[in-house]
Amino acid sequence: MTIQNHVLTADELAMVQRVYNNIVCQDWFDRTDENEEACAIDVLHFFHQGMIVESILARICQSAAKEKFTKPV
């Protein structure tokens, strides 16, 4: 299944949005337009790879986001 061929249900969209919103509001997240867009793509990618349980999706996405989008020191 590709992202382009799957229409999210209202519940799926709400879950993906919650995961995304929880990540980008963290103090460590470097909020740029590019990072926010890339993070959204990552969340959708992991969801479409089968991470459909919200707690698992959130944990995996947050871990990946910390590696990629942490503010520079």
HELIX and SHEET records of a PDB file:
HELIX    1   1 ILE A    3  ASN A    5  5                                   3    
HELIX    2   2 ALA A   10  VAL A   24  1                                  15    
HELIX    3   3 ASP A   33  HIS A   48  1                                  16    
HELIX    4   4 GLU A   54  PHE A   69  1                                  16    
END                                                                             
